[in-house]
Amino acid sequence: MPKQTELRKQISIFLPISDWRLLRQAAAERQIPITELCREWIRPGLEQLQFETSPQRST
């Protein structure tokens, strides 16, 4: 049976244009989409949240 992919949800944020330009430049320098750059930056925080809310920690 193929691995089931978790459903995805899009989020939006508002940034000042100057911040958006910095973000766009950083992504361009790495030759990746802005979305991927944001995922890379968000991932450590999400992993921490998952750790903090895991059932094993409720002891």
Buried (B, 14 or more C-beta within 10 A) or exposed (E): EEEEEEEEEEEEEEEEEEEEEEBEEEBEEEEEEBEEBBEEEEEEEEEEEEEEEEEEEEE
